[in-house]
Amino acid sequence: MSWRPTHTQSVLALIAVAVVFPFFGSAATVTVMALGGLYAIVAIGLNLLVGYAGKISFGHNAFMALGAYVSGILTVTYGWPPLAAMLVAVVGTGLVAFLIGAPILRVRGHYLAMITLAFAQIIIIVSTRWTEVTGGLTGIPGVPDLSIFGFAFDTKLRMYYLIWFVAIVLFLLSFRIVDSRFGRALRALGAHEAAAASLGVDVVRCRIQIFVLSAVYAALAGCLYAHFLNYVNGTFFDLSVMIQLMAILVVGGIGTMWGPLVGAVLLVWVSQNLGGYAEYSQLIFGILYGGALLFLPKGVVGEITARLNGARKAPAGQAEPVPSQSA
Amino acid sequence: MTSSQLIDVQGLTKKFGGVTALDKVDFAVQPGQIAGLIGPNGAGKSTFFNVLTGVLPGNGGEIHFDGKRLDGVQPHDRVRLGMVRTFQKIHPFYGMTVLESVMVGCHTRGSAGILPAMLRLPAVKAEEQRFREAAKASLAFVGLGAQADVLADALPLGHQRLLQIACGLVTEPRVMLLDEPASGLDANETARLADLLLAIREQGKTLVLVEHDMSLVMKICDQITVLSFGRRLANGSPDEVRRNPKVIEAYLGSGEHRA
């Protein structure tokens, strides 16, 4: 295989597919893929945390819930404009993530996974029981449509385009993050903490920053979720969502740039096409998750990249010539 | 304490439970010198190195760097002070190219955070360009200029050692602490390493190396400290150390004497 798409070609193809898809898909599949876009937004942030910084969170479903509930409560109960509510939801969730992450990310080990799991369970229980504020099991109906500068995102199709616009922007920004001073520090500490620290990287600070950023992405997806369905309910964000997010990362390819997008589209598509097997969705995700770990440890994207790279492996040392400045 | 010392360690003690790994060790390096730390296996070299670089806390004594107390300063903050270390065990940054790995060493020379990076502000672009040039210069200096775009973990061991030095140099250190830089190298590679270390000293930098390769230490060090069973056994020029009977007994000739 000698031809390989360039980055620009791949991105243009992605945009083209996202734009054209609704013309061919039914209304139902557009709704499903809008959901895929929401999962992609969360997965892009989570991938930076898990795939690049090497830390695991089981609480990103709760950050989604926080975003959705703050948006829902502020717009429905207090009549705030959606954008202002969204800003408060996203910044507030970032603050919560900072308060959780700052003490926990100082210590080594998998404490973050345990603490975020506990935090997420608390958030989900509170959201379904604190009836006066969250509407309890009924949730919050009547979340208004999002409108930006007078343009109302009042159909599922318009929301589909908004969601995928956000997802693709965040996707493109993640390339910039990874290829920056911060991103190199992140990748270095993910590979070896002490070696990164020995070169001046403040490991704890970097980890906290990426944890907060990934929580902010999740909150943003939660806000969009609330406006997309015009409804918030705690069961939208239970532990199964977190399991699905992890499955998205593993199937798509942890630590690859395209993995979260590919994984999100694949798994959301699968989950919506289970038909009569919907009640086995947890089992099916478990099989996909385990199967990917066993047979595609690099995920779909990692595997494809490895094949493409293997096919055109350049001998070492044939890299770009560098002007020799021998001292 | 004399102010002419760049690194001044006094009475450094480290205990692991009941075992005293370091017993009131003194150690000093003058600026612009290459200091060697040698000793038989288990002498406490690695422990000394780890306490000196802040990886392990000490149980007593003082470490001064350029007149400032170093104890309690985080390893990553020491880089800003002008102290950088390498590891005996190679830890390549998987998935990163050689050039990117060296650019990690530029971390303390810049300040761009996540948001400026996402917006790719002009200041960020300029900083990235500075990093890239500094990293390329550092790679060219150690002789890895042609490998800039190779994945770091694909390099052979000898090149990995040079890469570590390039990463360290790009932090613009005043002192480099090298943990067994010749370990795993063949004679040719060791000879080239010796030339490189001497060239680094020529730039006015100070070097401290913990090393097993006796000929390398004797060849390039201005001053050698010998540790044995956690104590400082001897200290002086290579010639003085070589002729010191205690050193010969404890280290160089122990096999024959005990036989």
Interface residues (C-beta under 8 A of the other chain):
Chain A: L173 R176 I177 S180 R181 F182 G183 R184 A185 R187 A188 A191 H192 A194 A195 A196 A197 S198 L199 G200 V201 D202 V203 Q209 I210 L213 G255 A316 G317 A319 E320 P321 V322 P323 S324 Q325 S326 A327
Chain B: T53 V55 Q74 P75 H76 V79 R80 V84 R85 T86 F87 H91 P92 F93 Y94 G95 M96 E100 S101 M103 V104 G105 C106 H107 T108 G110 A112 G113 I114 A117 M118 R120 V124 E127 E128 F131 K136 A137 L139 A140 F141 G143 G145 A146 Q147 A148 D149 V150 A154 L155 C167 G168 T171 A199
